[in-house]
């Protein structure tokens, strides 16, 4: 599990991040299959064309005030695409930031202001990953080689 924490608030970003990336991965590939946790996929070569992992999710929350300092959240993801034998095709690190200046008396429960900011930052960071992956020449070369192998088989 991954959390964004502050002494006043703790938000689980792990499950939401995984769910967003599962949708992103499903959009990228014809078919996706979850790999078992054990044994680790690097120890037993899976019968797939590639493995894509959300390797890390980091988040930072800086609470502001309701006068002149906005609440700010930053999300950073590291995602890697590998050949089934573990050879790296490409890794990406994407980040997004969102902030909101609370009005006086707004969001007596801080979650009402901060959770939407976290969701916007997660959505933007995943979108940046998708754009980067789509434009990546290493991924394009890998996909072309995969298509060529499929045509020969």
Secondary structure, 3 states (H helix, E strand, C coil): CCEEEECCEEEECHHHHHHHHHHHHHHHCCCCCCCCCCCCCCCCCCCCCCEEEEEEEEEEEECCCCCCCCEEEEEEEEEEEECCCCCEEEEEEEEEEEEECCCCCCCCCCHHHHHHHHHHHHHHHHHHHHHHHHHCHHHHHHHHHHHHHHHHC
